[in-house]
Amino acid sequence: MNHVYTRLARKTLAAAGFRGALTLTLFSAGLLLAARPAQAQYETVYYNFPEIPYGETGGPESPLTFNGTTFFGTSDRGGSESNGLVYSVPAGKPGYETNLYSFTGGSDGALPAYSAVTLGKDGVLYGTTSLGGANGCGVVWQLTPDGVNYTESTLYSFPAPPGANENDDNCTPMYGVILGKNGDLFGTTTYSGQAGGTGGSVFELQKNSDGEWTEKSLYTFPYGALSGLTMDADGNLYGVGSTSEDYGYLFELSKVGGKWTPTVIYTFTNSKDGNGPFSTPVLDAAGNIFGTSESGGTAEGLPGVVFEASPNTKKPGQWTFRLLHAFNGKGWGGSPTGVILDQSGNIYGTTQYGGPKDGYGVLYELVAPVAEGKSYTEKVLLSFDDEDGNAPLAPPTFDNSGNLYGATSQGGAYSAGLVYEYVP
């Protein structure tokens, strides 16, 4: 079974369950921070989302985005219309949360899925929904601050593909957008191909002289995208696409002579090197790419891996792939959800399950080796126990001091998810 369809099917079932009962980052800017001062280690439940369906929020699945004072995120359920919402949490004020916008399920979209919030100029926020819009296939949205409130604008509604019907998960932009240097927006769609179409795409939204946004397809996937996009300093794009063999491939899109050219960096070919690399890749300063695969590896049950792809300095255009860490599904956790990096090259992430406590997932660090050829060392920083979180579906985010913040999709005081803080 194709991984895009598997995840979309899970998302569809989840959406139905949320209305009755339940089931990156996208950008590499801000991932590299200075080394942290030594201090006591502790975790704080920063905010508990209210019980569903009685509360207005809950079930966050996206990574948090930090602007220096405030964290922003999306929830795939909750909101005044139970179609998801965009929320904010102020730094330094545990227990406070603001619902910035609730999606109605109409022309403004529904279910923001794993969409991170992208920060634009003057406090403008951007993101996507996986459903809703003019054609039921999702939208790209914009929230513009107006004092303490935000005004929503639908920048683009994705068209229904040939043969699509209301029961198909088609088009669906699930991972948000990133902002280019010229103000254009880039993202991916995860259309699974089940309705006889041509697959998902990498798209670009451009604003014309009249202030209207137009969409341009830069690359078409055979079976759809498995991640959002990351952009390097030269404007090249990186992401993960799916294959008929179910393993996925890591790609680069580079613009040469006004034309976007795709390059397959690495194709996952077996369960050992990774299966289902859903996470949005991230880049370090040297241009190395890091990511995770939800399954695969060497342990029983194939609970996932962390990988790196490095450009070959002696053979331009070629890449070297290596596994950095294989999870064991137990004390180390299983089913990783993407990574972030600090300035020293240490890697941080979460797993959806496993851990030395009750199996609700972990927050981990892979400590970078001090000598070439040595291995990364895993440290479990936090083992979730349901009360302090359960099933994180996205990697954490740094604040200005190098503390880690993130959201879990379940657990907490009302079993509706929470925002956590971890001070290393």
C-alpha positions as CSV (number, residue, x, y, z in Angstrom):
1,M,0.0,0.0,0.0
2,N,1.3,3.5,-0.9
3,H,2.4,5.4,2.2
4,V,0.7,8.6,1.0
5,Y,-2.6,6.8,0.9
6,T,-1.9,5.1,4.3
7,R,-1.3,8.4,6.0
8,L,-4.2,10.2,4.3
9,A,-6.5,7.3,5.1
10,R,-5.5,7.6,8.7
11,K,-6.1,11.4,8.5
12,T,-9.6,10.8,7.0
13,L,-10.5,8.4,9.7
14,A,-9.1,10.8,12.3
15,A,-11.1,13.7,11.0
16,A,-14.3,11.6,11.2
17,G,-13.4,10.5,14.7
18,F,-12.7,14.0,15.8
19,R,-16.2,15.0,15.0
20,G,-17.7,12.0,16.7
21,A,-14.9,10.7,19.0
22,L,-10.0,10.5,17.6
23,T,-7.2,9.1,15.4
24,L,8.1,20.4,9.1
25,T,9.7,22.2,10.3
26,L,8.9,23.4,7.4
27,F,11.7,25.4,7.2
28,S,15.3,25.3,8.4
29,A,15.6,28.9,9.3
30,G,16.0,29.3,13.1
31,L,17.0,25.7,13.7
32,L,20.7,26.5,14.5
33,L,21.2,28.1,17.9
34,A,24.1,28.8,20.2
35,A,25.2,26.3,22.7
36,R,23.1,26.4,25.9
37,P,24.4,27.2,29.4
38,A,24.5,24.4,31.9
39,Q,21.4,24.3,34.2
40,A,19.0,21.9,35.8
41,Q,16.9,19.7,33.5
42,Y,13.2,19.7,33.9
43,E,9.9,19.5,32.0
44,T,6.9,21.7,32.4
45,V,3.4,21.2,31.0
46,Y,3.1,24.6,29.4
47,Y,-0.5,24.4,28.4
48,N,-3.2,21.7,28.5
49,F,-5.7,21.8,25.6
50,P,-9.3,21.6,26.7
51,E,-11.4,18.5,26.4
52,I,-12.9,17.7,22.9
53,P,-15.6,18.5,21.9
54,Y,-16.4,21.0,24.7
55,G,-13.3,23.1,24.4
56,E,-12.2,25.3,21.5
57,T,-8.8,23.7,21.0
58,G,-7.0,20.4,21.2
59,G,-5.0,17.7,19.3
60,P,-2.1,19.7,18.0
61,E,-0.1,17.9,15.4
62,S,2.1,20.6,13.9
63,P,5.5,21.8,15.1
64,L,5.6,25.2,16.9
65,T,7.0,28.3,15.2
66,F,8.7,30.9,17.4
67,N,9.0,34.6,16.6
68,G,11.1,35.6,19.6
69,T,8.2,36.2,22.0
70,T,5.4,33.9,20.9
71,F,4.9,30.3,19.8
72,F,2.4,29.6,16.9
73,G,0.9,26.3,15.9
74,T,-2.1,24.6,14.4
75,S,-4.6,22.0,15.6
76,D,-6.3,19.6,13.3
77,R,-9.4,19.4,15.5
78,G,-11.2,21.8,17.8
79,G,-12.0,25.3,17.0
80,S,-15.5,26.9,17.1
81,E,-16.5,24.9,14.1
82,S,-14.6,21.7,14.9
83,N,-12.5,22.1,11.7
84,G,-9.2,23.0,13.3
85,L,-7.6,26.3,14.3
86,V,-4.5,28.4,14.5
87,Y,-3.3,29.2,18.1
88,S,-0.5,31.0,19.9
89,V,1.2,30.5,23.2
90,P,3.2,33.4,24.8
91,A,6.8,32.7,25.9
92,G,7.3,33.0,29.6
93,K,3.6,32.7,30.5
94,P,2.6,29.0,31.1
95,G,-1.1,28.3,31.1
96,Y,-2.0,31.0,28.5
97,E,-3.2,30.2,24.9
98,T,-5.0,32.3,22.3
99,N,-7.2,30.9,19.5
100,L,-6.2,33.1,16.6
101,Y,-8.6,31.7,14.0
102,S,-11.1,28.8,13.7
103,F,-11.6,27.3,10.3
104,T,-15.2,26.9,9.2
105,G,-14.8,24.1,6.7
106,G,-16.1,26.3,3.9
107,S,-14.0,28.5,1.5
108,D,-11.4,29.1,4.3
109,G,-10.6,25.4,4.5
110,A,-10.7,22.6,7.1
111,L,-8.2,20.5,9.0
112,P,-4.7,22.2,8.9
113,A,-3.2,18.7,9.4
114,Y,0.6,18.9,10.1
115,S,0.8,22.5,8.7
116,A,3.4,24.5,10.6
117,V,2.8,28.3,10.8
118,T,5.1,30.3,8.6
119,L,6.1,33.8,9.7
120,G,5.9,36.6,7.1
121,K,6.5,40.4,7.1
122,D,4.6,42.6,9.6
123,G,3.5,39.6,11.6
124,V,1.5,37.9,8.8
125,L,1.1,34.2,9.2
126,Y,0.8,31.5,6.4
127,G,-0.2,27.9,6.3
128,T,-2.4,25.3,4.6
129,T,-5.5,23.1,5.3
130,S,-5.7,19.6,3.9
131,L,-9.5,19.8,3.1
132,G,-12.1,22.5,2.5
133,G,-11.9,25.4,0.2
134,A,-13.7,26.1,-3.0
135,N,-13.2,22.5,-4.3
136,G,-12.8,20.6,-1.0
137,C,-9.1,19.9,-1.7
138,G,-7.5,22.3,0.7
139,V,-6.3,25.9,0.7
140,V,-3.3,28.1,1.4
141,W,-4.3,30.7,4.0
142,Q,-3.0,34.0,5.4
143,L,-3.7,35.6,8.8
144,T,-3.1,39.3,8.9
145,P,-2.8,40.9,12.4
146,D,-5.2,43.8,13.1
147,G,-4.4,44.9,16.6
148,V,-5.0,41.9,18.9
149,N,-7.1,40.1,16.3
150,Y,-6.3,38.4,13.0
151,T,-8.1,38.5,9.6
152,E,-8.1,35.4,7.5
153,S,-7.6,35.4,3.7
154,T,-7.7,32.4,1.5
155,L,-4.9,32.9,-1.0
156,Y,-5.5,29.8,-3.1
157,S,-8.0,26.9,-3.3
158,F,-6.6,23.7,-4.8
159,P,-8.6,22.3,-7.7
160,A,-10.2,18.8,-7.6
161,P,-8.2,16.4,-9.8
162,P,-9.8,14.3,-12.5
163,G,-12.1,11.6,-11.2
164,A,-12.0,13.0,-7.6
165,N,-15.1,12.6,-5.4
166,E,-15.9,13.6,-1.8
167,N,-14.5,10.3,-0.5
168,D,-11.0,10.8,-2.0
169,D,-8.1,12.4,-0.2
170,N,-6.8,14.3,-3.1
171,C,-4.6,17.4,-3.6
172,T,-4.4,17.9,0.2
173,P,-1.5,20.2,1.1
174,M,-0.7,18.7,4.6
175,Y,2.7,20.3,5.5
176,G,2.3,24.0,5.2
177,V,4.3,26.4,3.1
178,I,7.7,28.1,3.2
179,L,8.5,31.7,2.2
180,G,10.9,32.5,-0.6
181,K,13.2,35.5,-0.8
182,N,10.9,37.3,-3.2
183,G,7.8,36.7,-1.1
184,D,6.6,33.7,-3.0
185,L,5.2,30.7,-1.2
186,F,6.3,27.1,-1.8
187,G,4.7,23.9,-0.7
188,T,3.7,20.3,-1.6
189,T,0.5,18.4,-2.1
190,T,0.0,14.8,-1.1
191,Y,-2.6,13.6,-3.7
192,S,-2.3,9.8,-3.5
193,G,-3.2,9.0,-7.1
194,Q,-6.1,6.8,-6.1
195,A,-8.6,8.7,-8.4
196,G,-6.6,8.3,-11.5
197,G,-4.7,11.6,-11.5
198,T,-1.1,12.3,-11.9
199,G,0.0,12.6,-8.3
200,G,0.9,15.4,-6.0
201,S,3.2,18.4,-6.7
202,V,5.6,21.0,-5.5
203,F,3.9,24.3,-6.1
204,E,4.7,28.0,-6.0
205,L,2.3,30.8,-5.3
206,Q,3.2,34.2,-6.7
207,K,1.4,37.5,-6.1
208,N,0.8,39.5,-9.3
209,S,0.7,43.3,-9.7
210,D,-3.1,43.2,-8.8
211,G,-2.3,41.6,-5.5
212,E,-3.8,38.2,-6.6
213,W,-2.1,34.9,-6.0
214,T,-1.5,32.5,-8.8
215,E,-0.3,28.9,-8.5
216,K,2.4,27.2,-10.6
217,S,3.3,23.5,-10.4
218,L,7.1,23.1,-10.3
219,Y,7.3,19.3,-10.1
220,T,4.8,16.5,-10.2
221,F,5.2,13.4,-8.0
222,P,4.3,10.0,-9.3
223,Y,2.5,9.2,-6.0
224,G,2.5,12.4,-3.9
225,A,4.7,14.2,-1.3
226,L,5.6,12.7,2.0
227,S,6.9,16.0,3.5
228,G,7.0,19.7,3.4
229,L,9.9,21.7,1.9
230,T,13.2,23.1,3.1
231,M,15.1,25.8,1.1
232,D,18.8,26.4,1.2
233,A,20.6,29.8,0.8
234,D,20.7,29.5,-3.0
235,G,16.9,28.9,-3.2
236,N,17.1,25.2,-3.9
237,L,14.2,23.1,-2.5
238,Y,14.4,19.8,-0.7
239,G,11.7,17.3,0.3
240,V,10.5,13.7,0.2
241,G,8.3,12.0,-2.3
242,S,6.6,8.6,-2.3
243,T,7.2,5.7,-4.6
244,S,5.2,2.7,-5.7
245,E,7.5,0.5,-3.7
246,D,6.3,2.3,-0.5
247,Y,9.7,3.5,0.7
248,G,10.0,7.1,-0.6
249,Y,12.9,9.2,-2.0
250,L,14.7,12.4,-1.0
251,F,14.9,15.0,-3.8
252,E,16.3,18.4,-4.7
253,L,14.7,21.0,-6.9
254,S,17.2,23.5,-8.4
255,K,16.4,26.4,-10.6
256,V,18.7,26.6,-13.6
257,G,18.0,29.1,-16.5
258,G,14.5,29.8,-15.2
259,K,13.6,26.1,-15.1
260,W,13.2,23.9,-12.1
261,T,15.1,20.7,-12.4
262,P,14.5,17.7,-10.0
263,T,17.4,15.5,-8.7
264,V,16.8,12.3,-6.7
265,I,19.3,12.5,-3.9
266,Y,18.5,9.1,-2.5
267,T,15.8,6.4,-2.9
268,F,14.9,4.3,0.1
269,T,15.0,0.7,-1.1
270,N,14.5,-1.5,1.9
271,S,13.2,-1.5,5.4
272,K,16.8,-1.2,6.9
273,D,17.5,2.3,5.5
274,G,14.0,3.6,6.2
275,N,10.4,3.2,5.3
276,G,8.0,6.1,5.3
277,P,10.3,9.1,5.5
278,F,7.4,11.5,6.3
279,S,9.4,14.2,8.1
280,T,10.4,17.5,6.4
281,P,14.2,17.5,6.0
282,V,16.4,20.1,7.6
283,L,19.8,21.5,6.5
284,D,22.9,22.3,8.5
285,A,25.4,25.1,7.6
286,A,27.4,22.7,5.4
287,G,24.4,21.7,3.3
288,N,24.0,18.2,4.9
289,I,20.4,17.0,5.0
290,F,18.9,15.4,8.1
291,G,15.6,13.6,8.5
292,T,13.7,10.6,9.9
293,S,11.7,7.6,8.7
294,E,8.7,6.5,10.7
295,S,9.6,2.9,10.2
296,G,12.5,0.8,9.1
297,G,15.8,0.2,10.8
298,T,17.4,-2.9,12.3
299,A,15.3,-3.5,15.5
300,E,12.3,-5.8,15.7
301,G,9.2,-4.1,14.5
302,L,11.2,-1.7,12.4
303,P,10.5,1.4,14.6
304,G,12.3,4.0,12.5
305,V,15.6,5.8,11.9
306,V,17.4,9.1,11.7
307,F,19.4,9.6,8.5
308,E,21.8,12.1,6.9
309,A,22.5,12.8,3.2
310,S,25.8,14.7,2.5
311,P,26.9,16.3,-0.8
312,N,30.0,14.6,-2.2
313,T,32.6,17.3,-2.4
314,K,34.7,15.3,-4.8
315,K,31.8,14.4,-7.1
316,P,29.5,17.4,-7.5
317,G,25.9,16.4,-7.9
318,Q,26.3,13.2,-5.9
319,W,25.3,12.5,-2.4
320,T,26.4,10.1,0.4
321,F,23.6,8.6,2.5
322,R,24.1,7.1,6.0
323,L,22.0,6.0,8.9
324,L,22.8,7.9,12.1
325,H,20.5,6.1,14.5
326,A,18.0,3.2,14.5
327,F,15.3,3.2,17.2
328,N,14.4,0.1,19.1
329,G,10.7,0.8,19.8
330,K,11.3,0.4,23.5
331,G,13.5,2.6,25.7
332,W,14.7,4.7,22.8
333,G,11.2,5.1,21.4
334,G,9.8,4.4,18.0
335,S,8.3,6.2,14.9
336,P,10.3,9.4,15.0
337,T,8.7,12.6,13.8
338,G,11.5,14.8,12.3
339,V,14.5,16.6,13.8
340,I,16.0,20.0,14.5
341,L,19.7,20.9,15.0
342,D,21.7,23.1,17.3
343,Q,24.9,24.9,16.4
344,S,27.1,22.1,17.7
345,G,25.5,19.6,15.3
346,N,23.5,17.8,18.0
347,I,20.1,16.5,16.8
348,Y,16.8,16.7,18.7
349,G,13.5,15.1,18.0
350,T,10.5,13.1,19.3
351,T,9.1,9.7,18.8
352,Q,5.4,8.8,18.7
353,Y,5.6,5.9,21.0
354,G,8.1,3.9,23.2
355,G,10.3,5.1,26.0
356,P,11.4,3.9,29.4
357,K,8.2,4.9,31.1
358,D,4.8,4.0,29.7
359,G,5.4,3.9,25.9
360,Y,3.9,7.3,25.1
361,G,6.9,8.6,23.2
362,V,10.1,10.4,24.0
363,L,12.0,13.6,23.5
364,Y,15.6,12.7,22.6
365,E,18.9,14.2,21.7
366,L,21.5,12.6,19.4
367,V,24.8,13.9,20.6
368,A,27.2,14.7,17.7
369,P,30.4,12.7,17.7
370,V,33.6,14.5,18.6
371,A,35.7,12.6,16.1
372,E,35.1,11.8,12.5
373,G,33.8,8.3,11.9
374,K,32.3,8.0,15.4
375,S,28.6,7.4,16.0
376,Y,26.0,9.7,17.5
377,T,25.0,8.9,21.1
378,E,21.3,8.9,21.9
379,K,20.1,10.5,25.2
380,V,16.4,10.3,26.2
381,L,15.7,13.7,27.6
382,L,12.0,13.1,28.4
383,S,9.8,10.0,28.5
384,F,6.2,11.1,28.1
385,D,3.8,9.4,30.6
386,D,0.4,10.6,29.2
387,E,-0.1,13.1,32.0
388,D,2.8,15.2,30.6
389,G,2.0,14.3,27.0
390,N,1.3,11.4,24.6
391,A,2.1,10.8,20.9
392,P,4.0,13.9,19.7
393,L,3.7,14.1,16.0
394,A,6.3,16.8,15.3
395,P,9.8,17.7,16.5
396,P,10.4,20.4,19.1
397,T,11.3,24.0,18.6
398,F,14.0,26.1,20.3
399,D,13.4,29.4,22.2
400,N,16.0,32.1,22.5
401,S,17.8,30.4,25.3
402,G,17.9,26.9,23.7
403,N,15.1,25.5,25.7
404,L,12.8,23.0,23.8
405,Y,9.1,23.5,23.2
406,G,6.7,21.3,21.4
407,A,3.2,19.9,21.3
408,T,1.7,16.4,21.8
409,S,-1.4,15.3,20.0
410,Q,-2.8,13.4,23.0
411,G,-2.4,13.2,26.8
412,G,-2.5,16.0,29.3
413,A,-5.1,16.9,31.8
414,Y,-8.0,16.5,29.4
415,S,-6.4,13.8,27.0
416,A,-6.6,16.4,24.2
417,G,-2.9,17.2,23.9
418,L,-0.6,19.8,25.4
419,V,2.3,22.2,24.9
420,Y,5.4,21.2,26.8
421,E,8.6,23.0,27.8
422,Y,11.9,21.2,28.4
423,V,14.8,23.0,30.0
424,P,18.1,21.1,29.3
